[in-house]
């Protein structure tokens, strides 16, 4: 009997003979090297459980037990066919720390290693449930201080929501401005940058690095260096036990596991099935013809119309592609008169008040179409994911920012483009994207629709530069303690120490381009006599002072080949200076709109298209430059000018206050963490007068909850709900 998973789904009834024969096939596969096929059969049966002949269900439950699918066994078992042995094994797999949670077999194995104080590097599919084990670690209360490194602020917020229930046992920290409680347990949920920047980090007992493949110097991630520095700090200096987790990795640097007494645990174990529908092969001729773009778009739109009863994510190559393709799809629906309108979502009112009602984003939301990409303001992205997960949106057009870690309820994923960051996606990226289809206990079968060739399946070996040191940058090398520098790198390390001289410590601690910092020091020294006012300022800079500092950053701290569009050096100064001004964001959009209207490349675009592009560009500047790059550069150059000024007996400037204002969108320092937790700065500015300025950060959420600050009359319903949703977790 051949194996055809689709046949199981197509049957109206899985009769005794068919079901019994299938149990035998499934059993043989589960005991073979091809055990994944056995699990695929088993998952298909679970997904069609109501069709299965009652006389064979006991055998299928035995196979669930054999496969270690205890979460499903607990759900699908009943008193009529209960087995004592199965009941005991299911009970054994129940969490000792989290109520109503049953682990599957592989999760239990990993947890056992962690409980035995082993260091773990885990490669497992997206649907494995690696993050559940993070909660297990916290819930055990075994460790006093835990650091969880997440690659994005969205994942910090998602992790915070899962762990805030433990705030009676732990002080939960998400920003560098929150202080650790010296006499209490602390959980730090931070980006790698914030780990490095955190002052007086207590002794860390356990560190978790999510998406640890970002350590690799070969994955072209501009934050690889700082993640290596954070990992080195925690693993080598704090000697923390560690749990590194990520998907689809073949192996790690040779010798790393032995060095740190770690286990590299690789598994393809999954509790969902993924069906690949290869449209590229089926329509290869048309998709490579002169009219391929129009054909490809129509093929997508017809597919999405067919899938209208199921939630679908559509992967696109860029923010502009996300916007343009989603608008074309809406036009297609209107032409077909297949429009299904959603009641106005509260987010639309916020956009009307704070941005413009003319943004196409609003129209898309009204017709159950969402967009998500790295340019859009963080709280908008989070709201769209929430709407999608709550079935208020049917379609979600996105870039890789949604794919890398944010959980959704999508049954289907359409891989429309095969580009990421301007380069062809490789098999690793492809696997990450397709892994977003299906969801444990919601969509046992996820479907992935391909519009491009599947990349070659090459092994993914993750190098770890702070350990290997061969591919390590100068920035990583100088962050290492001398006693762990490998023999081959000793001369390089010593040369760096000699070159940096008195500035070694400050350059090391800034965790950014060594050569760039040296160049900035030379520029500061050169201008210290004749242009001292451009350097030794504090508070809010003049336009001239800001221009001088940001040009130092632009000229020296960008990585070679780093993409800067849509930013330019002049625009950066203008938008930074405008950032704190009332209606400054709107003015920046207007300025960008006027600029784009004059560009020859946009002559065939209508006003709405130009406006959409202007809004996206302004938001991208806001997220990537104003809230990340500019504060980072200000803080780096602040430390450098202090060293130079002290060396020359001159009173230094102080850029810290201005850097903090920019990064925190001009909200009070003790409320800035609310932005990272999904509250719009517009809402924080409306309520901040009701919250004492000297109230410690760690007491803010409790104060907002107890004093019902969210009832403030000027708040929009969207803003109120954002605050209410946050405090509901406390």
Secondary structure, 3 states (H helix, E strand, C coil): CCCCHHHHHHCCCECHHHHHHHHHHHHHHHCCCCHHHHHHHHHHHHHCHHHECHHHHHHHHHHHHHHCCHHHHHHHCCHHHCCHHHHHHHHHCECCCCCCCECCHHHHHHHHHHHCCCEEEEECCHHHCHHHHHHHHHHCCCCCEEEEECCCHHHHHHHHHHHHHHCCCEEEECCCCCCCCCCCEEEEEECHHHHHHCCCCCCCCEEEEECHHHHCCCCCCCCHHHHHHHHHHHHHHCCCEEEEEECCCCEECCCHHHHCCEEEEECCCCCCEEEEEEHHHHCHHHHCCCCHHHHHHHHHHHHHHHCCCCCEEEECCCHHHHHHHHHHHHHHHHHHCCCCCCCCCHHHHHHHHHCCCCCHHHHHHHCCEEEECCCCCHHHHHHHHHHHHCCCCCEEEECHHHHCCCCCCCCEEEECCCEECCEECCHHHHHHHHCCCCECCCECEEEEEECCCCCCCCCCEECCHHHHCCCCCHHHHHHCCHHHCCHHHHHHHHHHHHHHHHHHHHHHHHCCCHHHHHHHHHHHHHHCCCCHHHHCCECCCCHHHHHHHHHHHHHHHCCCCCCCCCCCHHHHHHHHHHCCCCCHHHHHHHHHHHHHHCCHHHCCCCHHHHHHHHHHHHHHHHHHHHHHHHHHHHHHHHHHHHHHHHHCCCCCCECHHHHHHHHCCCCCHHHCHHHHCCCCHHHHHHHHHHCCCCCCHHHHHHHHHHCCHHHCCCCCHHHHHHHHHHHCCC
